[in-house]
Structures are given as C-alpha cells and as structure tokens.
C-alpha cells in the first residue's frame, strides 16, 4: 500500500501547483456539499478588496476560479488573466483556510 501511495505522490509532484488546483477544486466541492450539515458557512466573515464575504461565498468563488482554470485549460498557456486568477485563488484560500473544518 505504501508503494502505491508513494507512486501516486510522485506522479502528482511533476507539477505541484497544478495538482494543488485540482486537489483544491475537488475537496472544496465535497466540503461545500457536506459542511452545511455541521457548520454555518455564513457565520465567518472575511474582508477582501474592500468587501466583506462569508465563508460560503469564498468557497463558491474558489470553486469558480479553480473550475475556470481546469475547464479552460489556460493554466499552462500563461495568457493574460491567469496570474490574476491564481493570485485571487491563493489570496482567498489564505483567508478562508482557518475556517475550513467541521
């Protein structure tokens, strides 16, 4: 079992940044689906670019950003906007990170 897990990790490490985007997208979708049974996702508030958002709004935005990167396959193109999308994704993840539990 350890060899299988290590092999999977090695496969993901060829591009950790892309693997993280895929991981975050998949895990936030499950989190959003299940977390409402345990926590109030409107309780925590976060300020970002002169606006206040709740946890659910940030999770939704993170899903949207990662969906766009994955579906449009622009992540590897380095076209205009990709850097801003990744920057926003990481900024929002840093904000919401302490509240991602139940």
N, C-alpha and C positions, 0 to 999 in steps of 0.2 A: 504494500500500500504506500509506503513512504517513497519508493522509487517512482510510482505513478504520479504522486503529488509533486515531487521534485521535477519530474519531466514536464508537467503542466506549467509549473512556475517558470522553468527555463524557456518554454515556448512563449509565455507572456512577457518575459523580460527583454525580448528583442526590441520592444518599444513600450516601455513602461507608461509613457504618457498616454498613448492610445489605449492601452489596456485599462488604465485608470478611467478614462472616459466611458468605455464600455462597462466596466465594473460599476461605476457610479450610476449610470443610467439604469442598469438592471436592478441594482439594490434600492435605489430611490423609488422605483415603481412598486417594488414589493413593500417597502417601508410605508409609502403612501396608502397602499391598499390595506395594510394591517394595523398601522399605528393608531388610526381613529378609534379602534376598539379599546385602546389603553390610555391614550393621552389626548388632550385638547390641542390640536395643531393651530388653533387661533390664539392660544394663550401667550406664547413668547413673541415679543416684538423686536424687530431689527431695523436699524436705520441704514439706508443705503442710498447714496446720491440724493440727499435732501428729501427722501420719502421714507415712510415707515411701513414695513411689511410684517405680516405674521409668518409663522413657520410654514404653514401650508402654501402660502403664496411663493415663498422662496423655493420650497421643494418643487412646486409646479414649474417655476422658472428654470430651475436646474434641469428638470426633465426635458423641458422645451429646448434649452440650449444644447444638451447632450444629444437629444433626438436629431436636432438640425445638423450637428457635426457628423453624426453617424449616417443619417439618411442622405445627406447631400454629398457625402464623401469628399468634402472640401478640406478636411483637416490636413491632408497631405499636400494640398495644392498651394498652400500659403498665399491664398488670394486675399484681397482686401476684406477686412472684417473678421477673419478667422482669429487673428491675435486678440481683437477686442472681445470676441465671443469667449475665447478661452480665459482671458483676464476676468471677464464678468463671472464666468462659471467658478473660477477659483476664489474670487472675492466673496461670492455668495456662499460657497462651501465653507470658507473660513468663518463666516458669520454664524451659520446655522449649525456647524459641527458640534458645539457643546450640547445642543438640544436634540440631537438625533439618537434618541433612546426611548425605551419604554419599560 
